[in-house]
Amino acid sequence: MDKNFQEEQFTGIIKFTPPLYKQRYQFVKDLVGKYKPKKVADLGCADCTLLWMLKFCSCIEVLAGLDICTSIMKEKMHRLSPLPVDYLQPAERSLTVTLHHGSVAHKDPCMLGFDLVTCIELIEHLEESELKKFPEVVFGFMAPSIVVISTPNSEFNPLFPGVTLFRHPDHKFEWNRVQFQSWALETARRYDYSVEFTGVGHPPTGMENVGFCTQIGVFVRKHPQNSEPAQFEKPTEGVYKTVFKAVYPSLKDEKYLQNAVVSEVIFTAQIIKQSLLDHVMSEHEEYNGDPTERKSKFQPSMNCFSDNLGKLVVEKSMEPFVDGHVVYIPLTTIFSFPKVNQLCGTFEKLCKLIAGKVTLSSDGSAVMFNTEQENEEN
């Protein structure tokens, strides 16, 4: 059963706006915005809703989910797959999303190297034997920079008329604030973390003494993890089963970067070409009555590139020009456009990426358009 759905049955009597589960997820999202972790793992990810929210955080490059129940993960894991727009407009960052089937009581090297690990409404679902192993797995083995653990505050339960023992039939226990903080402080001390306590779900006016409906502990590692020596002590055998993996298109991948650059170069060159031809045509019409004047004015000049394109001031050698039915757009002009410049970084990389993909002049210095051929095709 969905832990969020079961909870909403009880919390419907006390109205939480937004719903309590959304407040917990927003808390994590705000924490991501503050600390900008690149690698985030959600233990007990259930229906992957939190992972789906986090995939839109631009700082994150690796997302991993772990749950003991594959059926719950598989129900909505399709939401973690790239959309068509992700292929049409690849992001600058890379993003890999992976889901694993396994227990938080077991160690697996695929969970090493994470900056942030979230355990949202997880620990109360653990058997006593699993809870004993949990701190060593998360804080000792995984040892991320930050760990967020949320769990129900049992002191709030009397405010729910429908709750007789626990809020969810799968809960093995529910702690009050003293119990949770005692466990968290001891865990933090043992593994060299600091911990701060907060929560979401404010109590009704006049009942503030019961505390938050959901209590949260934010653990921060005090010292950087030892890199190489510690890794040799880690087991190399994986015990989790990977049930889903998605690698998003990224401009860090040369294939997607090349496609983006070629498209942008052609688009930019087309705009410049059209501006140039419009300008030449207007001059041709303006001096149509005087052949001598027309001849001198028809020669392409520094003015052939219209100002409304926001063109940078460039050398004369960078100017586009017309020779018969062929329009030449120097690559240096195209490279001066911010979007092309941003994508490529260097002029040399621009030349490398478009080689063989765009029609260039014989010396490779300009993009060529044959206007006569284009007219025949149209």
N, C-alpha and C positions, 0 to 999 in steps of 0.2 A: 504493500500500500504506500502511496505517495505521502511522505512525512509532512509535506506542506499542506496537502489536502486535509489530512487528519487534524492538523493543528487548527486550520481555519474553521473547522466545525465548532471548536471550543472558543476560539477568539472572536467568533461572530457576535457573541454577547457583549464583549468589551470591544468596541470598534477601534481598530488600529488603521490609521491612514498615513502613508500607504500600508498595505497588508504587512504583517510582521516579517514574512519571508523576504519580501522586497526590501524592507529596511535592513535586514541582515546583508543581503547582496549589495545594497548600496553602500553599506559600511565598508565592505571589502573593496568595492570600486573606488571609493574615496581614498582608501589606503593605497591602492595602486597609483592613483593620481598624485599622491604625496611622495611615495618612495620610488616610483618609476621602475619596478622590477622588470627584467627581461624574460625571466623564466618563472612560471607560476604553475603550481600543482594543486588540484582540489581533491582532497581525500574524502571519500564518501560523496562522490559527485552526483549520484542519483540520476535525475533526468537531464543533467548537463545544462540546466538553466543558467547557473553562475558562469560556467565556461562560455556559454553563448554570449553572455553580457560582456565578459572580459575580452573576447576576441576582437571587439571594437576599440580596445585601448591600444593606442598606437605604439606605446613603449614595449608591449609584450611581443616577443618573438617565438616563445615556446609555451604551449599550454598542454598540461597533462591532467587527465582525470583518472581516478581509481575508485572502483566500487566492487563490492562482493556480489552484487546482483547484476548479471548481464542483461536480463530482460528489461529492467528499468532504463539502463543506459541506451539500449537499442531502440527504445520507443521514439526518442527524439534526437538521437545523435546525428540524424541527417541535417539538422540545423547547423552543425559545425562544418559542413562541407562548403567549399567555395561556390559562389554564385556566378552566373555568366558575366556580370559586371566586373567581378574580380579578375576575369581573364581579359576583358576589354580594356580595363584601366587598372593594371597591376599597381599595387602599392610599392612605395620605396622600401619598406621594411619587409623582412621575411617572416613568415608565420607557419609554424607546424603545430597541429593539434593531434594529440594521441590519447586514446582511451585504453585503459588496462583493466582486466578482470583479476581481482586478487584481494587479499586481506591486509589491513594496516598492521597486523601483527607479524607480517613477514617482510623481510628485507629483499629488495631487488635493486641492482645497480642502475636500472633505468630511471630511478627516482633521485639520483645524485645530481648535485650542481644547481639546484633550484634556489632562486632568490626569495620567493614567498611560497609558503605552504598554507592552505586554508583547510580547516576542519570545521565545517559549519553544521551544527546539530548532528555530530557524528559520535562523540565519545559515549553518549548515553545509550547507544545501540550496541556497545561492545560488551561481550561476556567478561567476567572478572579476569579470566586468564589472558584475554586479549588486551584488556586495559592495562594489565601489568607490563605487557611487552610494548605497548604503544609509545611510551616516552623514549625508550631506547631506539625504536625504529625511526621516529620522527626527529627527535632532538639529538640523539647520539649518532645514528647512521646517516640520515638524510642531511641533518645539520644545516638547514637553510638560514638565511640572514634573518628572516621574519616568519613567525608562525602565528596564525590567528585561529583561536578555538572559541566556538560559541556553544552554549548548552542551556537548556531550560533552567530557570531559577525557580526552585520548588516553593519558595516563599510566596510566589505570585499565584500558585495553583488554587488556593481557597477563593480567589476572585472568579474562578471558572466553575459555575454550578455543575457542569457536566463532567468534571474531572473528579474521580474517586481516589485514584492512586497516582497514575502517570498520564501524561498528555497523549501518549501514543502507545498502542499495545505492544510494540516491539522494544520499548525502552526497558533497559535492565535496571536503571536507577535514575534518579533526578536529584541533583545536589542543591542545597541552599547556598547562599553566598559564602559563608564561612567554610563549608566543605570544599567548594570549588577553588576558592582562593588559597586554602591550605595545600591542596593538591598541586595547584599551579606554582605556588611559591617554592615548594619542595622540588618540583620538576625543574624550575628555572635555576635554582641553586645547584642542583646536581649536574646540570649540563651547561652551566656558565651563560645563562640568559638573564636578562631583566624582563619584568612583566608588569604591565599596567592593566587595570581593570575598568571596564565600562559596560555598556549594554545598549539595547534598543527595545522599544516598546515601553513607553512611560506608563506608570500606573495612574488610575483616576485621581482627581484632586481629593486630597484628604487621606490618601492611602500611600503616600510617598515612602513610608517606612518599609514597604515590601520590596522596593528596588525595581530594577528593570525586569520585564517579562523574560527577555533573553539576556543572559550575562555573557560577557565577552572578555577574553584575555588576549592581549597582544604581546607576544614574546619577541624580544629583539636580542640577537646574539651579541655578546659583549666584545668578543675578539674575533678577528678574521679566522676562518677555518684554515688549518694547515693544509697546504695543497698536495704536493706529491707524496710525502711519506705516509700520510693518513690513507691515501687512496689504495696503497698496496695492502692495507689491512682489510679492505672491503671484499666481501665475497663476489666472485665474478659470475656465478651461476644465477640466471634469471628465473624467477618463480611466477611472475605475472604473465598472463596471456593477453597479448595485444588484440583488441577487438575492433579498433578503428584507427585510421591514420589519414590525415589530410595535410598536404603541403600546398600552401597558397602560392599563386603566381606572384613573383616579386621582381622588381627592377634590379635586384642583386643577382638574379639569374640572367646570364648574358643573352639567352634566347629571347626572354621577354623584354629585356632592355633594348635589344636590336630592333624588335618589332615596334616598340614605342618610338625609338629614334627615327627609324625610317618613315613611320607615319607622320611624325612631327615635321621632319625635313620636307616631305612632299607637300604637306599642308602649308607650311611657311613659304615654300618656293612657289606654290600656286597663287598665294595671295600677292606675293611680290610681282610675279609674272602678270597677273591681271591688272595690278596697279600700273605697271609699266606700260602695258598695251593700251590701257585707257588713256594714259597721259599722252602717249604717242599719237593716238587717234584724235584726241582733242586738239593737239597742235596741228595735225594734218588738216583737220576741218577748219581751224582758225585761219590758216594761211593758204587755203585752197585756191584763192584767187591770184596769188603771186608765187609762181613756180620758183623764182630765185630766192625769195624769202623762205619759202617752204623747205627748200633744200638745206639751208643753213640751220633752220629751226628743227628739222626732222632728225638731225644728228642727236643721239642720246647724250644727255649731259648729267651733271650732278643733280639736276632737278627731276630726273625721270623717276625717282623713288619718292612716292607721295609722303608728305609729312604726317598725314593722319595715321600712318602705321607705327608711329613712335620710333622711327629708325634712329639708330645711334649715329653720331658724326663719324664718318669713316673716310679712309683714303680713297682717291679716285679709282685705284686698282680694285676696290671692293664693289664698284658700282655694277649693277646688272645692265645688260645691253641687248639690243636686237641686231641680228645679222641675217638679213633676208627673212626666211620663215623660221629661224631658230632663235629662241630666247635663252640667254645665258644668265644664270643666277650664281654668282661666286659663292663658294662654300663659306668664305670668310664673312659674307653678309648674313648668310643663314645662321652661322655660329654666333653672330652678335645678338640674336634674339634670345631673351632670357630663358624661355622654356627649353630650347635646344641646348643652350649653354649649361643649364642646370642638369639636364639628362646626361650629357657627355662629360662635362668637367674639363676636358682638354680638346683642342682642335684635332690632335692626332687620333684620339679615340673616336671622334666624329667620323673621320675619314675611314677608319678601320671598320666601324659598324655599318656604314652604308655601302661599302665596297661590294659590287656585284648585285646590289639591291636597288640602286637608283641609277638612271642614265646620266653619265657624266661626260664632260668634254674630254678630248683626247689626252690632255695633260692631267685630268682628274681634278681640276681646280674649280669646276663649276657644274651645277645641275643644268641639264639641257632639256628644252621643250621644243618639239617641232610643231609649230602652230598649224602648218598646212596639213600634216598628218592627222592632228587632232580634229580639224574641221571636217576631213573626209570621214573619220570615224563617227562623228556626230551627225 
